[in-house]
Amino acid sequence: MEHLVILGFVFLNLFMIVGAVDMFYFHFWKYKLHTRPESRYEHKLHMTFAFLMVPVAFLLYFQNFGGYALWAGVFFVAATLVTEMLDVFSEGDSRASLGGLTTGEYSLHVAATILKVASFAFIFAAKPAEAWSVASPALLGSYGYMGEMIAIKVMGGSLLIGVLHAALLNSRIASVNCRTVCDVVGCKRFSCCAPAA
């Protein structure tokens, strides 16, 4: 079963990398979804997903949980997947004025979903049958120091990303960009600081 746990953690890390590229490059930098009124609902779904990943990371990866804790993990995994489905349904309207999803972003979404679901599946498959009983002890063991560190990284990162999404719902914060920062600090060194032509 240990090899399934290792695969679960490997796929979790790959999902976080792919998800970060999608979020920072496509959502925040290229399309600035947080500034688009038609993308506000999608942005809120991304925020919800980020916050849901905090208990998922704790209940599935921080320790080897069973019983009620394991079923709580199943609940939060189901909540993330429902949130992701709502996100998929919202993207048609959210991206209509952009011409829809690009092939690159669509590919990243598919890859992220495969990696995430594979990670969940490997962790669940590693559980012994008795772990699924509500009478099972909540703590079945540890995934070790490395597992704890990865889980803490995912919990902390997801919490920060959720807070960032929440902050960007404020129009004053969302309007801050490289140019406004350059104006405040008096920088003219970078291309984004140059006055608009």
C-alpha positions as CSV (number, residue, x, y, z in Angstrom):
1,M,0.0,0.0,0.0
2,E,2.9,2.3,0.6
3,H,3.5,2.7,-3.2
4,L,-0.1,4.0,-3.6
5,V,0.5,6.6,-0.9
6,I,3.7,7.7,-2.6
7,L,1.9,8.0,-6.0
8,G,-0.9,10.0,-4.2
9,F,1.7,12.5,-3.0
10,V,3.5,12.6,-6.4
11,F,0.3,13.3,-8.2
12,L,-0.7,15.9,-5.6
13,N,2.5,17.8,-6.1
14,L,2.1,17.7,-9.9
15,F,-1.5,18.9,-9.6
16,M,-0.3,21.9,-7.5
17,I,2.3,22.8,-10.1
18,V,-0.1,22.6,-13.0
19,G,-2.8,24.4,-11.0
20,A,-0.4,27.2,-10.1
21,V,0.6,27.7,-13.8
22,D,-3.1,27.9,-14.8
23,M,-4.0,30.3,-12.0
24,F,-1.1,32.7,-12.1
25,Y,-0.5,32.7,-15.9
26,F,-4.0,32.4,-17.4
27,H,-6.4,33.5,-14.6
28,F,-4.4,36.4,-13.1
29,W,-1.9,37.6,-15.6
30,K,-3.2,36.9,-19.1
31,Y,-7.0,37.2,-18.7
32,K,-7.2,39.0,-15.4
33,L,-10.4,37.2,-14.7
34,H,-10.8,39.0,-11.3
35,T,-11.3,42.3,-13.2
36,R,-14.0,41.0,-15.6
37,P,-17.6,41.3,-14.3
38,E,-18.7,38.3,-16.4
39,S,-15.9,36.1,-14.8
40,R,-16.8,37.1,-11.1
41,Y,-18.7,33.9,-10.5
42,E,-15.9,31.8,-11.9
43,H,-13.5,33.7,-9.7
44,K,-15.6,32.9,-6.6
45,L,-15.6,29.3,-7.5
46,H,-11.8,29.3,-7.7
47,M,-11.8,30.9,-4.3
48,T,-14.1,28.3,-2.9
49,F,-12.0,25.5,-4.4
50,A,-8.9,26.9,-2.8
51,F,-10.5,27.1,0.6
52,L,-11.8,23.5,0.3
53,M,-8.4,22.2,-0.5
54,V,-7.3,23.2,3.1
55,P,-9.4,20.5,4.9
56,V,-8.8,18.1,1.9
57,A,-5.0,18.4,2.4
58,F,-5.3,17.9,6.1
59,L,-7.7,14.9,6.1
60,L,-6.2,13.0,3.2
61,Y,-2.5,13.8,3.4
62,F,-1.3,15.2,6.7
63,Q,-1.9,11.9,8.6
64,N,-3.3,8.5,7.8
65,F,-6.9,9.1,9.0
66,G,-9.7,6.6,9.2
67,G,-13.3,6.4,10.5
68,Y,-15.2,9.7,10.8
69,A,-12.1,11.7,9.8
70,L,-11.8,9.7,6.6
71,W,-15.5,10.2,5.8
72,A,-15.0,13.9,6.4
73,G,-12.2,13.8,3.8
74,V,-14.6,12.1,1.4
75,F,-17.1,14.9,2.0
76,F,-14.6,17.6,1.3
77,V,-13.3,15.8,-1.8
78,A,-16.8,15.6,-3.1
79,A,-17.3,19.3,-2.4
80,T,-14.2,20.2,-4.4
81,L,-15.4,18.1,-7.3
82,V,-18.8,19.7,-7.3
83,T,-17.2,23.1,-7.2
84,E,-15.0,22.1,-10.1
85,M,-18.1,21.0,-12.1
86,L,-19.8,24.3,-11.4
87,D,-16.6,26.0,-12.7
88,V,-16.7,24.0,-15.9
89,F,-20.4,24.9,-16.4
90,S,-19.6,28.6,-15.8
91,E,-16.7,28.9,-18.2
92,G,-18.8,29.2,-21.3
93,D,-20.4,32.5,-20.1
94,S,-17.3,33.6,-18.2
95,R,-15.0,33.3,-21.3
96,A,-17.5,34.1,-24.1
97,S,-16.1,37.6,-24.7
98,L,-12.6,36.1,-24.8
99,G,-13.6,33.6,-27.5
100,G,-13.8,30.7,-25.0
101,L,-11.0,28.7,-23.5
102,T,-7.7,28.5,-25.4
103,T,-6.3,25.0,-26.3
104,G,-3.4,25.6,-23.9
105,E,-5.7,26.5,-20.9
106,Y,-8.1,23.7,-21.7
107,S,-5.2,21.3,-21.7
108,L,-4.0,22.5,-18.4
109,H,-7.5,22.1,-16.9
110,V,-7.7,18.5,-18.2
111,A,-4.2,17.7,-16.8
112,A,-5.0,19.3,-13.4
113,T,-8.2,17.3,-13.1
114,I,-6.5,14.0,-14.0
115,L,-3.7,14.6,-11.6
116,K,-5.9,15.7,-8.7
117,V,-8.4,12.9,-9.1
118,A,-5.6,10.3,-9.5
119,S,-4.0,11.6,-6.2
120,F,-7.3,11.3,-4.4
121,A,-7.9,7.8,-5.8
122,F,-4.4,6.6,-4.8
123,I,-4.8,7.8,-1.2
124,F,-8.3,6.3,-0.9
125,A,-7.1,3.0,-2.5
126,A,-4.3,2.8,0.1
127,K,-6.8,2.7,3.0
128,P,-7.4,-0.7,4.5
129,A,-11.1,-1.9,4.5
130,E,-11.4,-1.4,8.2
131,A,-10.4,2.3,7.9
132,W,-13.8,2.9,6.2
133,S,-15.8,1.8,9.2
134,V,-17.1,4.7,11.4
135,A,-15.9,2.7,14.4
136,S,-12.3,2.9,13.1
137,P,-9.8,5.0,15.1
138,A,-9.5,8.5,13.6
139,L,-5.7,8.2,13.5
140,L,-4.3,5.1,11.8
141,G,-0.7,6.3,11.6
142,S,1.6,8.8,9.9
143,Y,2.7,9.3,6.4
144,G,6.0,10.5,7.8
145,Y,7.7,13.9,8.0
146,M,7.8,14.4,4.2
147,G,4.1,13.7,4.0
148,E,3.4,16.2,6.8
149,M,5.5,18.9,5.1
150,I,3.8,18.4,1.7
151,A,0.4,18.6,3.4
152,I,1.3,21.7,5.3
153,K,2.6,23.3,2.0
154,V,-0.7,22.5,0.3
155,M,-2.8,23.7,3.2
156,G,-0.8,27.0,3.6
157,G,-0.7,27.6,-0.2
158,S,-4.4,26.9,-0.6
159,L,-5.3,29.1,2.3
160,L,-3.2,32.0,0.8
161,I,-4.6,31.5,-2.6
162,G,-8.1,31.6,-1.2
163,V,-7.4,34.8,0.7
164,L,-5.9,36.3,-2.5
165,H,-9.0,35.4,-4.5
166,A,-11.1,37.0,-1.7
167,A,-9.0,40.1,-1.7
168,L,-9.2,40.4,-5.5
169,L,-13.0,40.6,-5.2
170,N,-12.4,44.1,-3.9
171,S,-12.3,46.4,-7.0
172,R,-9.7,48.7,-5.4
173,I,-7.3,45.8,-4.8
174,A,-8.1,44.2,-8.2
175,S,-7.2,47.4,-10.0
176,V,-3.6,47.4,-8.7
177,N,-1.2,46.4,-11.4
178,C,2.5,46.9,-12.2
179,R,1.8,50.4,-13.5
180,T,0.1,51.6,-10.3
181,V,2.9,50.1,-8.2
182,C,5.5,51.8,-10.4
183,D,3.7,55.1,-9.9
184,V,3.6,54.7,-6.1
185,V,7.3,53.8,-5.8
186,G,8.5,56.0,-8.6
187,C,10.1,53.2,-10.7
188,K,10.5,53.7,-14.4
189,R,13.0,50.9,-14.9
190,F,10.7,48.1,-16.2
191,S,8.7,48.0,-19.4
192,C,5.3,47.8,-17.5
193,C,6.3,51.1,-15.7
194,A,6.7,53.0,-19.0
195,P,3.9,55.6,-19.7
196,A,1.2,54.4,-22.1
197,A,1.8,55.6,-25.6
